[in-house]
Amino acid sequence: MSERRAYALRLIKKVSECIRQGVFRPLPVRTFPAAEVCQAFRHLAQARHIGKVAVTFEPGEVPAVPLGRRTSIRPDASYLITGGLGGFGLSTAQWLTEAGARHLLLAGRSGASTEEARKTLETLRAKGVNVKIETVDISDPTQVETLIVRVKESMPPLAGVFHAAGVTADDLLIHMNPEQFERVMKPKMRGAWHLHTFTRHIPLDLFVLYSSAVSLLGNEGQANYSAANAFLDALAWRHTLEGLPALSVNWGVIDHIGMAARTPEVLAHLSRAGLRAMPPQQALKTL
Ligand SMILES: NC(=O)c1ccc[n+]([C@@H]2O[C@H](COP(=O)([O-])OP(=O)(O)OC[C@H]3O[C@@H](n4cnc5c(N)ncnc54)[C@H](OP(=O)(O)O)[C@@H]3O)[C@@H](O)[C@H]2O)c1
């Protein structure tokens, strides 16, 4: 198009004219409501379709059915949140408290370094929750092993792990250097693997990995983040196949808090793609 502009322009005009005159028409579309998605696949499998087969989503049409057993949050057990002093980690701590948890471990490399973290800790402790701050780099196996031993020795039994540690280092893939890739893989991939290794012998109720919709949909400049989250999704499958509890949540954009709120350009890009932000309380209620 850039080398033969006049020719490309002539073609575009001709095609536009044909569309206007109805010579070129859109392909036929057969729609199925989401609740009848099986029929849509059957229709495709029988190769009877011409054009497109589309699935439509009307509000309230598809009932959400919990897949596994319900898990209660226990007051006599401990819950570990990695990245627990970040935006979504703190919301998770509040949500766990409301659900009945009384012993929380919030792990991060730099402790309660923000005003938001200090305020949340104060609120939780005022409610009588035993909150321990753990200064840990989750990508370091020795630190993770020591942390799990420490929990065993000084806290009620560990019943749940929420792996919310993560960082971003965005760039287009052609500019991305190995260090940028590794920086993002470290807390997510290595962190998740060490948690898997050092907790697999513990009878946990919950092993929840905070993945992202970016693992499924991709996002401009986030190939490293997409890959790191895809690892979490795969690890959850592996856990499940081993009969261990696991859930990898492909969170969409979380409103007001955390990494998305700090990067308005990413928010704007996702919003243009139709991904609107969800308040953390609503996200956690769904979880
Ligand atoms: N916010 C969103 O819209 C959104 C959407 C989808 C998924 N998620 C996922 O949800 C999780 C939490 O996100 P967020 O928004 O709360 O981000 P955040 O505010 O940046 O919190 C992430 C936390 O991870 C900790 N961390 C990073 N590297 C670590 C390491 N090596 N060891 C231990 N802790 C480490 C950081 O603390 P230190 O720097 O002190 O270590 C930070 O507090 C992330 O995994 C993210 O991918 C978030």
The ligand as an SDF file (V2000), in Angstrom:
LIG
                    3D

 48 52  0  0  0  0  0  0  0  0999 V2000
   -4.3030   -4.2930   39.6370 N   0  0  0  0  0  0  0  0  0  0  0  0
   -4.8270   -4.8870   38.5720 C   0  0  0  0  0  0  0  0  0  0  0  0
   -5.5940   -4.2750   37.8040 O   0  0  0  0  0  0  0  0  0  0  0  0
   -4.5140   -6.3320   38.2850 C   0  0  0  0  0  0  0  0  0  0  0  0
   -5.1620   -6.9540   37.2080 C   0  0  0  0  0  0  0  0  0  0  0  0
   -4.8740   -8.2780   36.9240 C   0  0  0  0  0  0  0  0  0  0  0  0
   -3.9960   -8.9810   37.7210 C   0  0  0  0  0  0  0  0  0  0  0  0
   -3.3770   -8.3600   38.7530 N   0  0  0  0  0  0  0  0  0  0  0  0
   -2.4090   -9.1290   39.5400 C   0  0  0  0  0  0  0  0  0  0  0  0
   -2.6920   -8.9870   40.9130 O   0  0  0  0  0  0  0  0  0  0  0  0
   -1.4800   -8.9850   41.6540 C   0  0  0  0  0  0  0  0  0  0  0  0
   -1.4340   -7.7830   42.5780 C   0  0  0  0  0  0  0  0  0  0  0  0
   -1.4410   -6.6090   41.7840 O   0  0  0  0  0  0  0  0  0  0  0  0
   -1.4820   -5.1400   42.3940 P   0  0  0  0  0  0  0  0  0  0  0  0
   -2.2770   -4.3330   41.4820 O   0  0  0  0  0  0  0  0  0  0  0  0
   -1.7990   -5.2020   43.8290 O   0  0  0  0  0  0  0  0  0  0  0  0
    0.0660   -4.6940   42.2090 O   0  0  0  0  0  0  0  0  0  0  0  0
    0.9830   -3.8970   43.2140 P   0  0  0  0  0  0  0  0  0  0  0  0
    0.2230   -2.8510   43.9490 O   0  0  0  0  0  0  0  0  0  0  0  0
    2.1570   -3.4520   42.4050 O   0  0  0  0  0  0  0  0  0  0  0  0
    1.4440   -5.0170   44.2400 O   0  0  0  0  0  0  0  0  0  0  0  0
    2.3180   -6.0420   43.8810 C   0  0  0  0  0  0  0  0  0  0  0  0
    3.1380   -6.3750   45.0990 C   0  0  0  0  0  0  0  0  0  0  0  0
    4.0300   -7.4400   44.7830 O   0  0  0  0  0  0  0  0  0  0  0  0
    5.1830   -7.2810   45.5930 C   0  0  0  0  0  0  0  0  0  0  0  0
    6.3220   -7.9480   44.9610 N   0  0  0  0  0  0  0  0  0  0  0  0
    6.8760   -7.7070   43.7530 C   0  0  0  0  0  0  0  0  0  0  0  0
    7.9310   -8.5100   43.5640 N   0  0  0  0  0  0  0  0  0  0  0  0
    8.0450   -9.2760   44.6640 C   0  0  0  0  0  0  0  0  0  0  0  0
    8.9400  -10.2930   45.0630 C   0  0  0  0  0  0  0  0  0  0  0  0
    9.9560  -10.6890   44.2880 N   0  0  0  0  0  0  0  0  0  0  0  0
    8.7600  -10.8720   46.2760 N   0  0  0  0  0  0  0  0  0  0  0  0
    7.7590  -10.4880   47.0890 C   0  0  0  0  0  0  0  0  0  0  0  0
    6.8730   -9.5340   46.7690 N   0  0  0  0  0  0  0  0  0  0  0  0
    7.0170   -8.9310   45.5640 C   0  0  0  0  0  0  0  0  0  0  0  0
    5.4150   -5.7550   45.6550 C   0  0  0  0  0  0  0  0  0  0  0  0
    6.0110   -5.3750   46.8920 O   0  0  0  0  0  0  0  0  0  0  0  0
    7.5980   -5.1070   47.0200 P   0  0  0  0  0  0  0  0  0  0  0  0
    7.9720   -4.2570   45.8610 O   0  0  0  0  0  0  0  0  0  0  0  0
    7.7450   -4.4660   48.3610 O   0  0  0  0  0  0  0  0  0  0  0  0
    8.2130   -6.4610   46.9660 O   0  0  0  0  0  0  0  0  0  0  0  0
    3.9830   -5.2070   45.5940 C   0  0  0  0  0  0  0  0  0  0  0  0
    3.5220   -4.7990   46.8640 O   0  0  0  0  0  0  0  0  0  0  0  0
   -0.3360   -8.9970   40.6360 C   0  0  0  0  0  0  0  0  0  0  0  0
    0.1640  -10.2970   40.5370 O   0  0  0  0  0  0  0  0  0  0  0  0
   -0.9980   -8.5910   39.3400 C   0  0  0  0  0  0  0  0  0  0  0  0
   -0.3720   -9.1610   38.2210 O   0  0  0  0  0  0  0  0  0  0  0  0
   -3.6180   -7.0560   39.0690 C   0  0  0  0  0  0  0  0  0  0  0  0
  1  2  1  0
  2  3  2  0
  2  4  1  0
  4  5  1  0
  4 48  2  0
  5  6  2  0
  6  7  1  0
  7  8  2  0
  8  9  1  0
  8 48  1  0
  9 10  1  0
  9 46  1  0
 10 11  1  0
 11 12  1  0
 11 44  1  0
 12 13  1  0
 13 14  1  0
 14 15  2  0
 14 16  1  0
 14 17  1  0
 17 18  1  0
 18 19  2  0
 18 20  1  0
 18 21  1  0
 21 22  1  0
 22 23  1  0
 23 24  1  0
 23 42  1  0
 24 25  1  0
 25 26  1  0
 25 36  1  0
 26 27  1  0
 26 35  1  0
 27 28  2  0
 28 29  1  0
 29 30  1  0
 29 35  2  0
 30 31  1  0
 30 32  2  0
 32 33  1  0
 33 34  2  0
 34 35  1  0
 36 37  1  0
 36 42  1  0
 37 38  1  0
 38 39  2  0
 38 40  1  0
 38 41  1  0
 42 43  1  0
 44 45  1  0
 44 46  1  0
 46 47  1  0
M  CHG  2   8   1  16  -1
M  END
$$$$
